[in-house]
Amino acid sequence: MLKVTDVKKAYGKFTVLEDINLEVADGEFLAIMGPSGSGKSTLINILGLLDQSYTGEYLLEDKNYQNVSDNELSRIRGDQLGFVFQNFKLLTTYNVYENIEIPLIYSKKAQNNKQELIADVIDKVGLTGKEKNRPSELSGGQQQRVAIARAIVNRPKLIIADEPTGALDSKTSKEIMDIFTKLNKAGTTVIMVTHDSEVAEYAMRTVYIRDGHLYNDEKSVKNHD
């Protein structure tokens, strides 16, 4: 699915990521763990084609998108990637249906079956009957379900989730992680950033990031200390 080779990211003299090497297989569920300021968000911004200013090589399905146009990047993100964030990032003046519809407005995938696609993901995340509700009328868990539905409505190959349970209680977190697990078992590749070891256990594999360096196991992180 993707391969990162010797990636480095710096702001002036301050290095955020250094010598990052990572491979994620098609259909894998990967967790990335690390403390605040470790470089987690910077790394997933690169993986999500949101940040192109780095050295090294990043291949998504054997293609390098570092020097393509913004329009092409937007198209690839819209067609192949889905994003889920800790703070949901829903449009407060839009209802559930309209928030989920947003990616389809810019996609060629849903010219004829937009309503069918939206109804399908609303059912998958358990929000049937909430289509006309605005985010302010939903719980945090329900808002995250809307965010997940929006991320998957285009049927992306890869979902990138940044602390998707960070603002949720433990019961709701489990419900959200069960949704990610089902999506992954259905064939979607998932990369999830989390600081919660219990949440990371849902993944097939966990890597650790500390001070801009990536490690394959927790023991290596402790040795780095």
N, C-alpha and C positions, 0 to 999 in steps of 0.2 A: 504493500500500500504506500509506504513512505520510507525514505532513507535520508538521514542527516549525517553529513560527513564534515568533521573539523569546523563546525560553525562557531564563529566568534562574533559577539555583539558588544560594542563599546560606545559610550558617550564621551567624546574627547579622550581624556586619559583614564576615565573610569570604565573598567571592564565589567559588563553585566553577565555575559556568558563566555565561556572559554573552552575550546576543544570539545564541543558537544558532538557526540556520535550516538546515533539512535536509529534502530530499525523497528518498524511496526508492521506486522503482517496483516494482510487482508482478513477481516473478521475478528481481529484481536480486540480485547478490552484491556487497555493499559491505564494504570493509575500513576500519576506523577505527584510525589509527596515532597514537601520542603517547607521550611519556616518562611515567615514574611520577609521579603527582600532577598530571597534566594535566587530569583531569576525565573520562577515558574511562569508568571504571566508573560514575560518577555519571550520565553520559549514557545508558548502556545500561540502568541501573536505571529511568530514566524511560521509555525506549523499551519496556522489558519490563513496564511497569505495576507496578513494584515500589516506586516512589517517586512520590507524588502532590503533594509539597510544593514546588511551583515556580510561577513566574509565566510568562505566555505561554501558548501553545496547542500542544497535541500531539493530532493526529488519527490514529487507527488505523482504516483503511478508512472515512474520513470521519466517524468517531464520536469524541467527546471523553469520556473516561472519568474525568476528574479528580475529579468529584464523585459518583461512584457508590459503592455499598456495597462493603464488603470481600468479601462473598459473591459479588457480581457480578464483581468483579475476579478473584477466584479462578476463577470459571467461565470467563471470557474467557481467562485465562492457560492454563487447562487445555485448552481447546478449540482455541485459535488459535496459541499460542506454545509453542516448545520451547527449553529452556535447556541450554547445555553450558558447563561451567566448567573452569578450569585444573586444579583439584585433585579433579575428578571428582564429588565429593559423593555417593558411593555409600553405602548402608547396609551396614556391614561384617557384620552378622549375617544378611543376606539373600543368597541366591544370585543368579546372573545373571538367571534367569527372574523371580524375585520383585522385584528392583530395577527391571526393565523394566516389570513389571506395575503399579507404583505409580500412574502417572497414570491408568490405566484404571479403577482402583477408584473414582475420583471423577468419572468421565466417563460421559455418556449415550451416547457413540459406540459403546461396545463391550459392549453388553448381551448380545449373542448370539454374537459372533465374537472374543472376547478371545484365545483360544489361537491362532487363525489370525493375528491381528494381531501377536502376540508372535513367533510362528514366522517370520513374514515379515521383521520387522526384524532378528531374530537372523541370518537368512540374508544380509540386505543388508549387515550390518557384519562378516560373516565369523566368527561365533562359534558356528556349529553344532557341537554336541557339548560346549559349555561351559555349558549351561543350569544345571547343578547346582553349578558352582564358585562359591565365595565370592570377593569381591574380593581377599583376601589370597593367593589361589591363582592370581592373574592378573598378567601384566606390566602396566606402566603403559599401554602402547598398547592392550592388551586391555580395561583398565578404562575408558579413554576411549571405546572402541567400545561398551561397555555404556552409558556416559553418553549417547552419540549415539543408540543404540537407544531408550533411555528418552525422549529428547527428541522422537523422531520417531514413536513408537508410536501417538500420537493423530492422526498425519497433519496436523501444524500447517501453517499458511500461512507462518509466519515462524519461523526459528531464530535465536536470539541466542547467539553463542559468545564467551565472554570468555577470551582467551588459550588457546585449545583445544590448542595444541601447546607451551605454555610449559614443561611438565614432561617433554617427550619428546625423544628423540634425533632426528637429522635424517632417518634412514630411516623411523622410525615416524611422524614429522611428515608426511612425504610421503604415507604410506598413509592417514593421517587426513584430510589435505586432499583426497585423491582421493575419499574418501567424501563430503565436503562438496560437491565439484564435481559428483558424480553426482546428489546430492540436488537441487542447484540446477538442473541440466539437466533434471531431472524436474519442475521447476516450483516448488520451494520457494524462497522468498525467504530469503537468508542475510545477517545482519549480524554481522561478526566483528571483535572488538578484537584487535590484535596489536602487538607491538613489533618484529616480524621482517619486514623488507622482502621476503625471499624468500617468506614465507607470504602476504604481502599481494598478491603477484603472481598468486595464484590468483583473486583477486576481479576483477570487471568494472571496479570503480572504487574509488579510495582517497581518503578525506578525512583531514585531519590536525588534531589537537587540541593546543593548546599554551596553558597558563595560562588554561584555561577558554574559549578562543576556537576556533572551528572554521574551517578553511581548506580550499579546494578543491584546492590543490596545494602541493607542498613548497616552491616558490619563495616563496609568500606567507608561509610560516612563517619562512623565513630573513630575509625583509624585515622581519618583526615583530621579529626579534632586533636 
